[in-house]
Amino acid sequence: MSFTLHGLAASNGIAIGQAHLISQATLEVSHLVISPRMVDKEVARFEAALEQVRSEFAAMKSEMGKSPTDIAAFIDLHLMILADPELSEVPQQIIRERRCNAEWAIVQQMEFLVAQFDQIDDTYLRERSYDVRQVVERVVRELAGRPNNSSVKIPKGTKGENLIVVAHDLSPSDVMAFKDQHFASFVTDVGGTTSHTAILARGMGIPAVLGLHNARQLIRDKETIIVDGTRGVLIVNPDVRVLEEYELKKSQIEIDRSKLKLLKSTRATTLDRVKIDLLANIEEPSDVAAALESGAEGVGLFRTEFIFLGRGDMPSEDEQFEAYRKAVKAMQGKPITIRTFDLGNDKHLHSEDTIWGRKRDNPALGLRSIRLSLAEPDSFQAQLRAILRVSKLGKVKILIPMLSHAHQIDQTLAALEQAKSSLRGGKIAFDESIEIGGMIEVPAAALAVGLFLRRMHFLSIGTNDLIQYTLAIDRSDEQVSNLYEPLHPAVLMLLAHVISTAEKVNVPVSMCGEMAGDPKLTRLLLGMGLREFSMHPSQIPAIKQKVKQSDISELIPIVRRIMRLEESSKIQEQIERLNN
């Protein structure tokens, strides 16, 4: 019987093949009460399991060879999580206080941490709960005497390129199997567009659909399935007509991708010779390789929040410097824009006296991003000093998130000057003329953009949050996700206002949200006056192709007419015509 499942479009493309089901490991463990004399032995058993898993992670990384750097990054992340006192020390306390077995202690602590992650507003950080589960699962397997060797293995007599992995979730060690076995695609019950599985899929250029909820239960081994990673659709046992249609689409996509690779070394210049800058968004230093491979001319957004993952304290200045140094050196002289921590007091994983502060009911509107940085001056100084120190090694800019008031800019500039003065006092070199820019993510900032233009060297429009705040839509809430409209007239008016106002005073404007990486919107944005786009590295070739096929002198009057429309549906119709 043929049926269709809908999930999250995690990585573009189409794959056709046989389902290869991966068994789901369970974290359901027994609660055993142990005698007082056995407590020390149980703690020792727990410590031995942790050490064994650490060794396995280290060995896994050393054996990777030419595996995608994204995988190495997630192995490092899992090592960080494993070393966090919340997982390495608290379970030992539970064992001693409750006289319980190690398996139950670590699972109880995991459930506590996952519940905290679920309260996080930021999607990327919230989805790290999957990584916590996977690390704990690996430790539990070790405690049970069943080490977690990857179950992603090709059945005898079958070619990997004909198989589509179907799993509840996949760990980095599972995905490493893709290196040698060349699976066509994978689909999972859990995960979001910023989960490690999605990031790895995009990095390897294979289609993936996540968040299918019960695909693992509904699909049988060896059934024919189609994965449409662009639309987030999974078709099980398709009929002949549907199969032929998707085979044709798949062939065309492969041809198009081959053509796009030829654009890597070419400049992103329009038909009327206007130079467009195409930059990459990266999550961590290891993403630089993919950015350069895609032909990025620099990094337009380096999210520094990854430094916090798997730990409960503020990273030191030296730790931050080392992380930024890796990224700057890897860019080989190309520009890199480092965004200060986009964190909030909703991201507390630990006690009330940590840097996170007290949890609020609505963290999206609370003490977050630059608000939190200014409220924690010592922590902010550490980050500013680290960025300044690394500025001597390359072309570095500083980007400030979620600005909404002029006094925030003034306070930020004062903090930056304090950090500079501190470094001068210590005779530590840095770029004295380093540029500082602001993100336009709040409608108030977009409407009063003149305040920011007079104080900043450049602006970067974060469309994801700008749309969310303009339309009062939680983009992670599937019940209202249909109301999240990038082409809403109000959103377009804000974008046009920011771009045109900045152009009048010659202040550069970049766009680093999802709109920047959508080829269907490239010509609209070019016609608005946008000249710098920053996106996921995998999106750069398609955007470059669109740029090279566009004539801005022809687009400007068309876009002006589109901007006069008042209904999203009519705007959508005109955008489709614009791309024909």
Secondary structure in CASP SS format (residue, H / E / C, confidence):
PFRMAT SS
TARGET T0000
AUTHOR 0000-0000-0000
METHOD secondary structure of the structure
MODEL  1
M C 1.00
S C 1.00
F E 1.00
T E 1.00
L E 1.00
H E 1.00
G C 1.00
L E 1.00
A E 1.00
A E 1.00
S E 1.00
N C 1.00
G C 1.00
I E 1.00
A E 1.00
I E 1.00
G E 1.00
Q E 1.00
A E 1.00
H E 1.00
L E 1.00
I C 1.00
S C 1.00
Q C 1.00
A C 1.00
T C 1.00
L C 1.00
E C 1.00
V C 1.00
S C 1.00
H C 1.00
L C 1.00
V E 1.00
I C 1.00
S C 1.00
P H 1.00
R H 1.00
M H 1.00
V H 1.00
D H 1.00
K H 1.00
E H 1.00
V H 1.00
A H 1.00
R H 1.00
F H 1.00
E H 1.00
A H 1.00
A H 1.00
L H 1.00
E H 1.00
Q H 1.00
V H 1.00
R H 1.00
S H 1.00
E H 1.00
F H 1.00
A H 1.00
A H 1.00
M H 1.00
K H 1.00
S H 1.00
E C 1.00
M C 1.00
G C 1.00
K C 1.00
S C 1.00
P C 1.00
T H 1.00
D H 1.00
I H 1.00
A H 1.00
A H 1.00
F H 1.00
I H 1.00
D H 1.00
L H 1.00
H H 1.00
L H 1.00
M H 1.00
I H 1.00
L H 1.00
A H 1.00
D C 1.00
P H 1.00
E H 1.00
L H 1.00
S H 1.00
E C 1.00
V H 1.00
P H 1.00
Q H 1.00
Q H 1.00
I H 1.00
I H 1.00
R H 1.00
E H 1.00
R H 1.00
R C 1.00
C E 1.00
N C 1.00
A H 1.00
E H 1.00
W H 1.00
A H 1.00
I H 1.00
V H 1.00
Q H 1.00
Q H 1.00
M H 1.00
E H 1.00
F H 1.00
L H 1.00
V H 1.00
A H 1.00
Q H 1.00
F H 1.00
D C 1.00
Q C 1.00
I C 1.00
D C 1.00
D C 1.00
T H 1.00
Y H 1.00
L H 1.00
R H 1.00
E C 1.00
R C 1.00
S H 1.00
Y H 1.00
D H 1.00
V H 1.00
R H 1.00
Q H 1.00
V H 1.00
V H 1.00
E H 1.00
R H 1.00
V H 1.00
V H 1.00
R H 1.00
E H 1.00
L H 1.00
A C 1.00
G C 1.00
R C 1.00
P C 1.00
N C 1.00
N C 1.00
S C 1.00
S C 1.00
V C 1.00
K C 1.00
I C 1.00
P C 1.00
K C 1.00
G C 1.00
T C 1.00
K C 1.00
G H 1.00
E H 1.00
N H 1.00
L E 1.00
I E 1.00
V E 1.00
V E 1.00
A E 1.00
H C 1.00
D C 1.00
L C 1.00
S C 1.00
P H 1.00
S H 1.00
D H 1.00
V H 1.00
M H 1.00
A C 1.00
F H 1.00
K H 1.00
D H 1.00
Q H 1.00
H C 1.00
F C 1.00
A C 1.00
S E 1.00
F E 1.00
V E 1.00
T E 1.00
D C 1.00
V C 1.00
G C 1.00
G C 1.00
T C 1.00
T C 1.00
S C 1.00
H H 1.00
T H 1.00
A H 1.00
I H 1.00
L H 1.00
A H 1.00
R H 1.00
G H 1.00
M H 1.00
G C 1.00
I C 1.00
P C 1.00
A E 1.00
V E 1.00
L E 1.00
G C 1.00
L C 1.00
H C 1.00
N C 1.00
A H 1.00
R H 1.00
Q H 1.00
L H 1.00
I C 1.00
R C 1.00
D C 1.00
K C 1.00
E C 1.00
T E 1.00
I E 1.00
I E 1.00
V E 1.00
D E 1.00
G C 1.00
T C 1.00
R C 1.00
G C 1.00
V E 1.00
L E 1.00
I E 1.00
V E 1.00
N C 1.00
P C 1.00
D C 1.00
V H 1.00
R H 1.00
V H 1.00
L H 1.00
E H 1.00
E H 1.00
Y H 1.00
E H 1.00
L H 1.00
K H 1.00
K H 1.00
S H 1.00
Q H 1.00
I H 1.00
E H 1.00
I H 1.00
D H 1.00
R H 1.00
S H 1.00
K H 1.00
L H 1.00
K H 1.00
L C 1.00
L C 1.00
K C 1.00
S C 1.00
T C 1.00
R C 1.00
A C 1.00
T E 1.00
T C 1.00
L C 1.00
D C 1.00
R C 1.00
V C 1.00
K E 1.00
I C 1.00
D E 1.00
L E 1.00
L E 1.00
A E 1.00
N E 1.00
I E 1.00
E C 1.00
E C 1.00
P H 1.00
S H 1.00
D H 1.00
V H 1.00
A H 1.00
A H 1.00
A H 1.00
L H 1.00
E H 1.00
S C 1.00
G C 1.00
A C 1.00
E C 1.00
G C 1.00
V E 1.00
G E 1.00
L E 1.00
F E 1.00
R E 1.00
T H 1.00
E H 1.00
F H 1.00
I H 1.00
F H 1.00
L C 1.00
G C 1.00
R C 1.00
G C 1.00
D C 1.00
M C 1.00
P C 1.00
S C 1.00
E H 1.00
D H 1.00
E H 1.00
Q H 1.00
F H 1.00
E H 1.00
A H 1.00
Y H 1.00
R H 1.00
K H 1.00
A H 1.00
V H 1.00
K H 1.00
A H 1.00
M C 1.00
Q C 1.00
G C 1.00
K C 1.00
P C 1.00
I E 1.00
T E 1.00
I E 1.00
R E 1.00
T C 1.00
F C 1.00
D C 1.00
L C 1.00
G E 1.00
N C 1.00
D C 1.00
K C 1.00
H C 1.00
L C 1.00
H C 1.00
S C 1.00
E C 1.00
D C 1.00
T C 1.00
I C 1.00
W C 1.00
G C 1.00
R C 1.00
K C 1.00
R C 1.00
D C 1.00
N C 1.00
P H 1.00
A H 1.00
L H 1.00
G C 1.00
L C 1.00
R E 1.00
S C 1.00
I H 1.00
R H 1.00
L H 1.00
S H 1.00
L H 1.00
A H 1.00
E C 1.00
P H 1.00
D H 1.00
S H 1.00
F H 1.00
Q H 1.00
A H 1.00
Q H 1.00
L H 1.00
R H 1.00
A H 1.00
I H 1.00
L H 1.00
R H 1.00
V H 1.00
S H 1.00
K H 1.00
L H 1.00
G C 1.00
K C 1.00
V E 1.00
K E 1.00
I E 1.00
L E 1.00
I E 1.00
P C 1.00
M C 1.00
L C 1.00
S C 1.00
H C 1.00
A H 1.00
H H 1.00
Q H 1.00
I H 1.00
D H 1.00
Q H 1.00
T H 1.00
L H 1.00
A H 1.00
A H 1.00
L H 1.00
E H 1.00
Q H 1.00
A H 1.00
K H 1.00
S H 1.00
S H 1.00
L H 1.00
R H 1.00
G H 1.00
G C 1.00
K C 1.00
I C 1.00
A C 1.00
F C 1.00
D C 1.00
E C 1.00
S C 1.00
I C 1.00
E E 1.00
I E 1.00
G E 1.00
G E 1.00
M E 1.00
I E 1.00
E C 1.00
V C 1.00
P H 1.00
A H 1.00
A H 1.00
A H 1.00
L H 1.00
A C 1.00
V H 1.00
G H 1.00
L H 1.00
F H 1.00
L H 1.00
R C 1.00
R C 1.00
M C 1.00
H C 1.00
F E 1.00
L E 1.00
S E 1.00
I E 1.00
G C 1.00
T H 1.00
N H 1.00
D H 1.00
L H 1.00
I H 1.00
Q H 1.00
Y H 1.00
T H 1.00
L H 1.00
A C 1.00
I C 1.00
D C 1.00
R C 1.00
S C 1.00
D C 1.00
E C 1.00
Q C 1.00
V C 1.00
S H 1.00
N H 1.00
L H 1.00
Y C 1.00
E C 1.00
P C 1.00
L C 1.00
H C 1.00
P H 1.00
A H 1.00
V H 1.00
L H 1.00
M H 1.00
L H 1.00
L H 1.00
A H 1.00
H H 1.00
V H 1.00
I H 1.00
S H 1.00
T H 1.00
A H 1.00
E H 1.00
K H 1.00
V C 1.00
N C 1.00
V C 1.00
P C 1.00
V E 1.00
S E 1.00
M E 1.00
C C 1.00
G C 1.00
E H 1.00
M H 1.00
A H 1.00
G H 1.00
D C 1.00
P H 1.00
K H 1.00
L H 1.00
T H 1.00
R H 1.00
L H 1.00
L H 1.00
L H 1.00
G H 1.00
M H 1.00
G C 1.00
L C 1.00
R C 1.00
E E 1.00
F E 1.00
S E 1.00
M E 1.00
H C 1.00
P H 1.00
S H 1.00
Q H 1.00
I H 1.00
P H 1.00
A H 1.00
I H 1.00
K H 1.00
Q H 1.00
K H 1.00
V H 1.00
K H 1.00
Q C 1.00
S C 1.00
D C 1.00
I H 1.00
S H 1.00
E H 1.00
L H 1.00
I H 1.00
P H 1.00
I H 1.00
V H 1.00
R H 1.00
R H 1.00
I H 1.00
M H 1.00
R C 1.00
L C 1.00
E C 1.00
E C 1.00
S H 1.00
S H 1.00
K H 1.00
I H 1.00
Q H 1.00
E H 1.00
Q H 1.00
I H 1.00
E H 1.00
R H 1.00
L H 1.00
N C 1.00
N C 1.00
END
